[in-house]
């Protein structure tokens, strides 16, 4: 897609969402950016869980359970071993192997009290969007390490997870064309896809008034991805749970490493590596269903032709991560390919970014 003045190309849309430098393509920029953050780790663990801005790390200097190592650029969560040491016989199954034997519940308690104390200072704009929702953080073996308040997750730069679904319709438009033969003319059919697009409420704390994916939401600790989708579809779009369970197709993931700006809510510069589980739902004419809001997070829905969606994307009307989910939809449905997009290979690669952090291992349910 060749750019036009004032309009975004498809690659521009990817760059706005996946905007943390890539080590493979620009190691100098990657290392320079990384040097401005502290790496967040658990004690006696070499796995980095996220990257933390210095002013955030500084607020934890001298706070119990936190160690700030300026020489190594590390922010370490350290929970001292209790008076009754854990042993292989009585250690919890979610304790950290070879370290303090702290459990996920103990770490979660420290993270909760830390986030609450940071909120109480009033120094962090991002915490004014407190949600009372917990996000999970996983270890190198896919185990749950702890849960963290959703609004506090950008402070520690940990990987977060969500679900995004595109709800669409298909129809065939016919036209009469001259075949030039004995029979003079014939009918030709062309498949037309339309997408249900919501507009976020202007009162939302993040990206108010922007266009969004048909259904989207963050996955809470202990919540399976598909159950999250069913819940969000009912809450946001009034889609019957039975229909969503029966007809929705899981179609992969989209992942990116986002450097937040103020539109995301709170201070600019926080890091947000994210993985979105992506789904499609095709509605048939006989379903006689229209998406409509059932809460105050969405102003309304529009059924938009693909070309209108592309125009809105080019104008920057979509929330950044929703834009890349739509690009993924276009690729999977043959609407965006190597014949009509010069940056096709880079786009496909960039919207499936690998992370340098531990991530969820799917196919099993991790307890909250």
HELIX and SHEET records of a PDB file:
HELIX    1   1 UNK A   10  UNK A   17  1                                   8    
HELIX    2   2 UNK A   27  UNK A   34  1                                   8    
HELIX    3   3 UNK A   54  UNK A   58  1                                   5    
HELIX    4   4 UNK A  104  UNK A  121  1                                  18    
HELIX    5   5 UNK A  125  UNK A  129  5                                   5    
HELIX    6   6 UNK A  150  UNK A  152  5                                   3    
HELIX    7   7 UNK A  153  UNK A  156  1                                   4    
HELIX    8   8 UNK A  225  UNK A  237  1                                  13    
HELIX    9   9 UNK A  241  UNK A  247  1                                   7    
HELIX   10  10 UNK A  262  UNK A  264  5                                   3    
HELIX   11  11 UNK A  285  UNK A  287  5                                   3    
HELIX   12  12 UNK A  306  UNK A  314  1                                   9    
HELIX   13  13 UNK A  320  UNK A  332  1                                  13    
HELIX   14  14 UNK A  344  UNK A  350  1                                   7    
SHEET    1   A 4 UNK A  50  UNK A  53  0                                        
SHEET    2   A 4 UNK A  37  UNK A  42 -1                                        
SHEET    3   A 4 UNK A  74  UNK A  77  1                                        
SHEET    4   A 4 UNK A  66  UNK A  69 -1                                        
SHEET    1   B 2 UNK A 134  UNK A 138  0                                        
SHEET    2   B 2 UNK A 144  UNK A 149 -1                                        
SHEET    1   C 4 UNK A 215  UNK A 218  0                                        
SHEET    2   C 4 UNK A 160  UNK A 178 -1                                        
SHEET    3   C 4 UNK A 185  UNK A 200 -1                                        
SHEET    4   C 4 UNK A 298  UNK A 305 -1                                        
SHEET    1   D 4 UNK A 215  UNK A 218  0                                        
SHEET    2   D 4 UNK A 160  UNK A 178 -1                                        
SHEET    3   D 4 UNK A 271  UNK A 283  1                                        
SHEET    4   D 4 UNK A 249  UNK A 259 -1                                        
END                                                                             
